Amino acid sequence: MKDLLELREEIDEIDRDIVELFEKRMAVSEQVAEYKINTGKKVFDRDRERAKMETLTAMAHNDFNRHGIEELFQQIMSMSRKKQYQLLAKSGVAGRLPFIGVDELEKDHIRVVFQGVEGAYSHAAMCEFFGKDVNSFHVKKFRDAMEAIAEGAADYAVLPIENSSAGIVADNFDLLVDFENYIVGEQVIKCEHVLMGLPGTQLADIKTVYSHQQALSQCEQFLDDHRDWHQVPYDNTALAAKKVAREQDKSMAAIGSAFAAQRFGLEILADHIYYNEANSTRFLIVTNQRIFRKDAKKISICFELPHRSGSLYNILSHFIYNNLNMNRIESRPITGRNWEYRFFIDFDGNLNDSSVKNALRGIREEAINMKILGNY
C-alpha cells in the first residue's frame, strides 16, 4: 500500500498534466474565437454543448464520477466561452448596446409623474431629484405612471422600488419588464416619521392619530407612551396629514413626513418618532428613452433562465470573470409558468466599460430574454 506522501506526489503529477491540458484547450478556444470572428458565428452553441456533455459523462465509470465530470466540464466550457467573448470584444465585434450616453439628464421644460398624492414620500423624492418647482402630476397606480411616460404624457416617472424595512415593491419589478421604459436615476428618501397637527396644538389636546397602518406600527414605541390616543389607520400618510389640515381640529394629529407637514401647513409636534434610524425608501427615476448618464455607476438587468441545474451559477460567473461587483439579486415568478422565475440583478458599472460589455454579451447569449433596465 502506498503511503500518503507517494499518493500526494502522484496527485501533483496528475494536476500538472491537467493544467497543461487546460492551457492547451484554451489555446484551441482562441482559434475557435478567431474562426467565429471571421464567420460571424455565435459563441454559445447550446445543442453542441449538450451533445458534448452527453458524450463526456458517458465515459465515466460510476454515478459519482459522472456528476463530477458534468460539473467540471460545465466550468471548462464556461471559461472557454468567456475567453471567446473577451477576444470578440478586443476585435471590435462585441456589438453596440442600444443606449445613448448623455452628459446630464434634461430637467428643464419637462413633466414628471409620481404615484400617490401630494405630500407623499414619492412626491418628496420627485422634489429632491428634480426640484420643488418641476411641472408634475400624480396618479393612483404604479401602472398608470408607467403608461404616462410610455405614451408621452410625462417625460419621467418616480416609482418606489424597495424599502429598507419592508422590502421590495414587487409590482414595480414586473412593470419594468412589461414596459419599454428605462431607469435613469434613483433617489433615496429617509422615512423620518413625525407627529404633526394644527399650529398651536399641544400633545395634551390630541385624542386621535391618523396614519397608514405601517407607519403606526413603526412608531409603536412612541405611541405606547400615549395609549389614550385613538389610532385610526388611513390610506397613506399624506392623506392623513391632509385630513388633519382640512378638519381644523386640534384633537386630531397625523403621523407622516416633515415634507407632508410643510406641504399642508401643519406644525411638527414631535420628531424622530420612527423606530428604525435606517428606514429608507429607494425610488427609481424612469423614462421611455434609452439613455444613460456618461458617469452612471450602477446597472440593472433582468433575465430568465432555462429550468436546469447550474444555469444561474453559470450566469453569475460572468460577473466574477469580468471583476464586476453584484450588489443585489431578486427573483420574481413568471406569470403563467409555474415554478419558473425571472431574475433582477443590480451591479456596479457603466455601459461604456469593456468589462460590462463583455459580461452582458455572455449573459445575453446564455440567458433567455435578457433586458437592460437602465444605467444610472
N, C-alpha and C positions, 0 to 999 in steps of 0.2 A: 504494500500500500504506500502510495506517495505521501510524503509529509507536506505540511501546509506551505512551506517555502517553495517547494517544487511546483505545487499547484498554482501558486501566485505567479511564478515565473512563466508558467505555461499560459496563464491568462494574459499576462503582459505581452507575450509574443503574439497571441491572437488579436489583442487590442491594437497592436501596431499594424497588423495586417488589415484590420477593419478601417483604421484611419487612412491607410494607403489606398484602400479600395474606395472609401468615401470620396477622397480627393480626386481619384480617377473618374468616379461617376460624375462629380460636379464639373470637371473639365469637359466631359461629354455633354453635360447640360448646357454649357456655354455654347457649344457648337449647335445644339438644338435651337438655342435662342437666336443665333445668327441666321439659321435657316428660317425661323419664324419671322424674323425682321424682314428678310428678303421676300417672303411669300405672303406676309400678312396673316399667317395662321395664328389662331388663338393659343395662348399658353395653356389654358386649362382644358383638357380633354377628358371629361368625366367618364365616358364609355371606355376609353383606353385605360384609364387608371383602375376602373372597376375590373376589367378583364385581367389586367396585370396582377391585381391583388389576389384574384381567384387562383391564378397560376402559382404565385408565390406561397400562399397559405397551403395549397395542396402539397407542397414539398415537405411540410413539417410532419413529424412522426407522432405527435400527440396533441391533444386539445390545448394544453398549456402553451406549448411552443407555437401552435397555430395562432393563438391570440397575440402572443408576443411578436411574431413575425408581422402580423397585421398592424400592430401599434408602431413597430419600428419603421416599417416602410411607409406608413402614413406620414411620419415625420420626415423621412428622407425625400419623399415625393413633394411634400410641402416646402421643404428647404430648396429643392430644385426649382419649383415654380417661383419662389421668391427671388432666387438668383436670376431667373429669366426675366421677371418683371423689372428688376433693377437694371439689367442690360438693355431692355427695351427703352427704359426711361433715359438712359445715358445716350442712346442712339436717336433720341428725339421723337420716338414713336409712341410715347405714353399717352398722347391724346390730350386735347384741351378740355378742361372742365367748363360746363356751360354757365359760368358765373362771371360777372364783371366786377373788377375791383374799383372802388371809389375812394377818394381821399376823405370825404365826410358824407354823412347822411344828410339829405335835404330836410331842413327843419323850418324853412320859411315857406309861406303860401301853401301849407299842407293842411289836411284834415285827418284827425285821429279818432278812432272809435275805441271805446272800452266797454267791457261787460260790467253791469252793476248799476249803481246810481251815484249821483254826485255825493262826494264826501266819503265814498268807499275807498278801501286801500288801493284798488285798481285805479281809481281817479288820482290818488296821491302818487302812484307810480308813474302815471302818464305825465303829471305836472313836474315831477322830479326829472324825468328824462327829456321832455320837450319844452318845459317852461309853462308857467301857470296861464299864460295868455294864448296858448295854442287853440286853434279852432277845433272843437271836438263835439262829439255827441255820444250818447250811451245807449246800449241795447240790453235786452233781458237775458239772452242766452249767448253762450260762447260761440255756437254755430252761427248766430246772427252776425257776430263781429267778423268771423272768417269770411262769410258771404259778402259783407260790406266791402272788404278790400278786394276780394276776388272780382266783384262786379264794378269796382272803381268808385263806389260811394265814399270811400275813405282811402287814404294813402297808407296808413299804418293802423294796426290794431295792437292793443295791450291786453295780454292774457296771462293769468296766473298759471304756473306750471308745477310748483311744489311749495309746500310749507315745511319748515324745519321740524315742526312738531307733528303735524297732521299727515305729512307725506305728500305723494304726488296728486295732481289733479288729472286723474286718468283720462277723462273725456278729451282733454286738450292734446294729449299724446295722439289719440286716434284722429283728431281733427287735422293734425299736421300731416297725416297720411292722406286724408280724404280730399284736401285742397292743394292746389299748386301755389301755396304761399310759403314764404321762407323767413327764417329768423335772421334779423339783422342787428339785434341788440338785446340786452337784458337789464333789468333794474331790480335791485333787492331793497325791500322795504321792511324795516323792523316793525313788528306788531306790538307797539307800545300802548297798551290799553290804558285809558284814563277814565275817571269818573267825571261826568260833565252835567251841568244843569244851567238854569237861567242865571244871569248875572245877579249877584247878591244872595244866592241860595246858600244856606248853611247845612251841614250834614244832619243837624237835628230836624231840619224841615222835611227830609226825604222819607217817603213812605213806599214808593215803588221805583224799581230799577228795570229798565228795558235794555235788551241787547240780544244778539244772536246766542243760541244755546252754547256754542263752543266758547264764545268769549266769557259767558257767565261761568262756565266750568274752569276756564283758565284763570279766572280771578276768584276762585273759590276761597282761598286763604283770606283775602281781603273781605269778602262778603260774609265769612264766618264771624267777623267782628261786628257785623250789623245784621243779626239774624231777624230783627224786627222788620227789615225791608222786604217787601214782596217782590220776588224776582219773576219777571214776565219775559219769556222767550219771544224774539222778534225775527222777522225775515233776515235782516242783516244789521250790522252795527250802525251803518249810515242812516238807514231808515228809522232806527231807534232814536238817533240824535235829532233827526228831522221832526219826529213826533213830539219830542220834548220842547223843541223850539216853537212848534205850531200851537201846542196846547197852552203855553204860557202859564204853567202850573208849577210852583216851586216845590211841590211834594213829589214831583217826578224828576228822575235822573236817568242818564243813559251811560252805557259803557261802550267805548269805541276809541277811535284815534284822535290825537290832538288836531290832526288835519280836519276831521269832521267837526270838531268843536269850533274851530276857527271858521269853517265854511258856513255853519249855521248860527254863528253869533252866540255860542254858549261859553260858559266860564268853566275852566278846569277846576274841579273841586278837590281832586286827589289824583296824583300821577303815580306812575310806576306801580300799578296795582296788578299787573300781569304776573304769572307765576314763573315764567322762564325768560331770563335775560337774552337767551339766544333765539327766541322765537321770531323768525323772519319768513317772509314770503318772497319767492323769486318770480318775477314777471318777465315774459318774453315780449319783445317788440317784433312784430311780424308785418311783412309787406308782400305784394304779389310780384315783385321784381326779383330776378336772380342776381342780386348784388351782394357785395360784402365790403366792409372797410378794409383797406390795404394793411392796416395794423391790427386786424382781428386776431384773436388768440385762442378762440375755442370753436370747435366744430361739432355739430350734432348730425348724426346719421341714423337711419333705421334700415332694417332688412329682415327678410325671412330666411329660414334655413331648411334644408332637407331634414326630414324626421329620421335622422340616422346618428348612431353613436359617434361622438368625436367631432361633429360638424361645427359646434360652437367653439370648441377648443381650437380647431384649425383656423377659424376666422380670427379669433383673438390673438393668435400668434403673429398676425400681420402687424399688430401694434408693437409687440415685443421686438420683432425683427427690425422694424424701422425706428426703434427707440422713441416711440410715442407714448405719452402718458395718458392713459384712460382714466377718467375721474368719475364716471358713473355708468351703470348699465341697468336698464329696466326692461321688463318683458310684459307684453300685452297679448291676451288671447285674440286670435284672428277670427272674426265673425264668420259663422257658417262652417268652420273647420275645427271640429273637436280635437282638443289636445295639441293644437299647433299654435305657435307663438311668433309674434313679431318682436324684435329686439331693438331697443333705442340706446344709443351709446353717445356719450359726450367725451371728447378727448382734446388735448391741447394741440394747437397747430394752426397753420394758415394754408389756404388753398393754393398759394403760390410756392409752398415748400415742396422740394423734390421728395422728401420722405413721406409727406402726406399724399402726394400724387401716387407714389409707389404703393402705399398701403391701400388707398381707395381703389386703385386698379385691381389689385389682388382680391379685395373684398367683393368688388362688383362682379368679377368673373366667377367667384366661387359661391356667393350667396344668391338668394332669389329676391328680385325686386328691391335692390338697394337704392335708397334715396338720400341725397344730401339735403338735410333740413335747413342748414344755414351755417355761416361762418361769422362770428360776432365777437 
